[in-house]
Amino acid sequence: MSNIKALLFDLDGTLIDSEKFHFDCWNEFLSQYHVALDFKDWLSNYAGIPLPQNAKTIIGKFKIEENLEEFIEKSEQLTYDGFRTKDIALMPFALDFIEYFYDKGLTLAVVTASPRIDVEAVFERNGLAKYFSLFITRTDVSKSKPDPESYNICVEKLGLQKNECIVFEDTVNGVKSAMAAGITTYAIQNNIRAHQKLKMADQLFLNFSHAKSYILDQGIL
């Protein structure tokens, strides 16, 4: 009998299809500085990285003359407004996966590098908060992914052992964070270029349907 009691999910790019949303938010914000990001560059160098770190990188790379804290505050406000007012689709098969294992009695949690206000806005709008017992956000930690702090805190707050959990992530930083915490880590990534970078994960899938089939076929849950 399986000892797995909880499934821990990253948010952006894992549960919700938000990478294009973040990309569009940044380009809308950066247009005032006459800067435009390329989507392939975004996926390779910015996706899965906390906004403050991306802000610092962008200011340096494009030589934007702006106070970093004010730059971060303005870009975070634009992102929050977008989460509050725009519908963001779930990743393929994510809802079926969530509902299936929730109905099986598994504990579900979200561990994300997004700030809490963004996470609350997303789940208030899509109505999925009822499935999740715990949300660990960037607001709750001192060190963001790839540091393992967020996953360590999550497991501790759930009152579980790490071998009773499985993590689902979609980026290198996310996978590194979960694996550094010592938790079994499954990567879900349908972008082939990004997919190839995630082979360090314990298992690698193109979508949640493939992950569900594997979990059931192997008797993991």
Residue, then its C-alpha position, 0 to 999 in steps of 0.5 A: m500500500s502506498n505511503i503517499k499522503a500529499l501532492l504538492f504543486d507549483l502554480d505558474g506553468t504547472l497548474i495554470d497556463s500563466e507563462k504567456f500571461h507573465f510575458d505579456c505583463w512584462n512587455e506591457f510594463l516595459s513598453q514605457y522603457h522602449v524594451a520588448l522581450d522575446f518569448k523564447d528568451w522569456l521561456s529560457n531565462y525568466a520563466g519560473i524565476p521570482l519577479p524581483q530577480n527578473a526585475k533586477t536582471i532586466i534593469g541590468k540587461f537593458k540599462i533601465e534607469e529606475n529605482l529597483e524597489e519602485f520598478i518591482e512595485k510597479s510591475e507587481q501591481l500590474t501583474y496583480d491587476g491582471f490576475r484579478t481581472k483576467d481568466i487564466a486557463l489551467m494546464p492540460f488535464a490539471l483539473d481532472f488530475i486535481e479532482y481525481f486525487y482530491d476525491k481519493g483523499l490525498t492532501l493537495a498543496v500549492v508551493t509557489a514563488s508568486p506573492r500571496i496576493d497574486v495566488e489569492a487573486v488567481f484562486e478567488r477567480n478560478g474557484l479551485a481553492k477548495y481543493f487545496s489545504l495549504f498555500i506556501t507563497r513567496t510571501d511566506v519564505s525568506k529564500s525563493k526557489p531553487d532554495p528548498e525552504s518553501y518545500n521544507i515549510c510546506v511539509e512541516k506545516l502539513g505535519l507529514q514526512k517528505n517520503e509521504c509527498i510528491v512534488f509537481e514542477d515545470t521549471v529547473n528552479g522548481v525541480k531543484s528546489a523540491m529535490a534539494a528538499g529531498i522530496t520525490t519530484y515529477a516534472i510536467q512540461n509540454n514545451i520540448r526545449a524546456h522538457q529536455k532541461l528537466k531530466m534531473a527530475d525523478q520522472l518527466f511527463l508531457n502533461f498531467s494525463h501521462a503523469k496520472s497514468y504512470i502513477l496508477d499503472q505503477g501503483i504509486l497511489 
